[in-house]
């Protein structure tokens, strides 16, 4: 979607006042240039025009026992400073390549949403990924991690952004939380099988969702997939 803008990428798409759109897509309240009245452009249109935020879990999503993808998995140790332990990671290189490409192309904005968050830099080195934002930084497990992941998903939607959430355990496939997250049609929820993690068809669905124009019919936009 192209929105005319004569004063640069961070200027208001309604009145063209410069430097009012923040990196997260939110708009700083401001007056119309040369006038005392405030700009009445609805801020909600700007986050929706940005790429979806992809909350990415690791174990059972990228790190999987039998990831498939038509080739033998790669296997290597990854040190967790938080746990003071080296975990064995298994992954499909084509999956990591697609994640990297989708983020670097601006198709999605990948954010870590995993118990690996405190050690995300180790994952970025292991998989040659750029530095990615983290949904949280606390060293947590179990229900505490579950709660932080759900809160992160809610924050993305509350900001007006579209949401892609991939998690083999926490992503809801039905129930109240599921209905809440998909209510506006801006969330794609994928819960892969833990043993295999994300598969090519999941990545195709994510890319199709990300490339669609907000407001149009989107494949899988309001629902979940295994």
N, C-alpha and C positions, 0 to 999 in steps of 0.2 A: 504494500500500500504506500503510495507516494503522496505526501502532504506538502504543498507549496510552502517554502520557507526562504525568505530573502535575506535573513540576517544571520544565517549559520545554523548548524544542527541543534544548538542548545537554545534557540530562540523560540518564543511562543508561536505556535502554529495558527493562532487566531489574530493576535495584534502585532506579532513580529518583534516584541521586546526581547533583546538579547539576553542570554545567560540566565534563563529562568527554569529550564528543564534540567533536572538533576540526573545523575547517572542511572538511578533506579527508575527513571521515567516519571517521577512525580514532578509537579509544577509548583514553583514558589509563588505564593500570592503576590500580585503586582498590579500597578496601574497601567492603563493604556498610555503609550508614548504621547506626551504632550497634553494629556488630559488628567483630570483629578479622579475620574471614575475608575473603579477597578475593572480589570478584564473579566468578562463573564464566560470565557471559554471553559467548558467542563473538563476538569483535570482528568477524569476517568478515561478520556479518549487516548491519552498519551501512553499509559502503561499497556493498554491492549494492543497498541501498534508495535510494541517491542517484542522480541522473540520470547517464547515461553521459557520459564525457569524450570530446569530439569533437576529435581532432587534425586541424587544418585546414591543408592546404597551400594555396598561392596560385596560382602559375603553372601553368597547365594544369588548374586546378580551379575557381578563381573568375575569374582573369584568363585569358581564352581568345580565340583568334583569331575563332572563329565560335560564340559562346555560345548563339545561338538563343533559346529561350523565347518564340517568336512575335512578336518585335519586334526592331528594330535595336538593337545594343549601344550602351552609353554608352562614350565614349572620353575619357580625360584623362591628363595626365602626373602621375607620382608620383615625388617626389624621394627617392632613397636616399642618406642621408648616409654610409652605410658604403661605398658604391661611388662616391660623388661623381658621381652620374649620375641624370638624370631618365628613367625608363622610361615608355613608353606603355602604359596599362592599358586593357583592353577587358573589359566585364562586362555581364551581364544584370541590370538593377535588380531584377526580381522574385526572382532568386536571392539577392541580398544582403539583400533584405527578409525572406525566409524564414529565412536564417541568423540575422539580428538577432532576429526574433520568437521563434525556438526557444530562443535563449540567454536573452533577457529574460524569457520565460515560465517559465524553469527546466526546460524539457523536456530540454535538454542543457546541458552546460557546455563552451563552445567554448574551445579553446586553440590559439594559433598554433603550427604545426609546419612551418616553412618557412624558407628562406634569407632571407626578409624579417623574421625575428624581431627582429634588432637595430633595424629601422626600422618595427616594427609600429604605432607611434603614427601614422606617416604614412598607413598603410592605414586606421586607425580614423577619422582625420579625413576621408579621401577618401570612405569608405563610411558615415559617420555611425554607426559601431559603438561600443559601450561599450568601455572598457578591458578587454582580455582577457589572461589569463595567457599566458605564452610557454613552450613546451616547452624551449627553450634560448635563450641570449642571445648566443652566440658568432657572429662573422662568419665563416661557413664556406661552402664550396661542395663540389660533387662528392661523393667518397666520405666525406669528413668529415661533411658534412651528412646523407648517407645513414645513417651509423652513429648520429648523434645522434637521428635520427627513429626508428630501430628501437629504440634505448634508451628513448625516451620512450614508445613503445607498450608495451614490456615493463613499464615502471614503473607505468603505469596499471593493467594487469592484476594486477601484484604487490600493488598497494594494495587490491585487492578490488573496484575499480570496474569497470563495464562500459566497453567501448571502441568508439568509432566512429572509423575512420581513413580519411581521404580523401586520396589522393595519386596523381597520374597516372604516377608513375615508381617509387616505392619500395614501395608496397603490394604484397605478394606474392599471386599468384593460385593458386600451388601450391608444392610443395616443403616443406622442413623448417621454414622460418620460418612459412609459412602454417599448417602443421599445428600448430605450437607455439601460435600466437596464437589459433586457434579451438578449441583442445582442450577448454576449459571451457564453450564455448557462450556466452561473454560478449563476443565481439568481432564487430563488423560491419566488414568490409573492403571498401572501394569504390575501384576504380581507373578513373576516367573517362578517356575519350579526351582527349588533350591539346588537340586543336583545338577541342573543344566544352565541356570542363569538366563540372561537375555539371549534370544535367538534372532536370526535374520528377520523373521516376520515381525518381531517386536520393534526392531529398529526401523523397518519400513513404515510401521504404524506411527512411530514417533516422528519420523521425518515428514510424513503426510500431514500429521496434525500441526507440526511447526510451520509448514509452508503455506497452510491455508490462511486466507484472510479472515480476521476475527469477524464473527457475525454470520459467515457463510456456513453451509453444512460441512462438517469435518468428520472424516472417518474416525470413529472411536472417540470423539471429543467428549462425550458425556457418558463415561462408563469405565469399566475395568476389564482387564484381560489377563488370562493366565498364560 
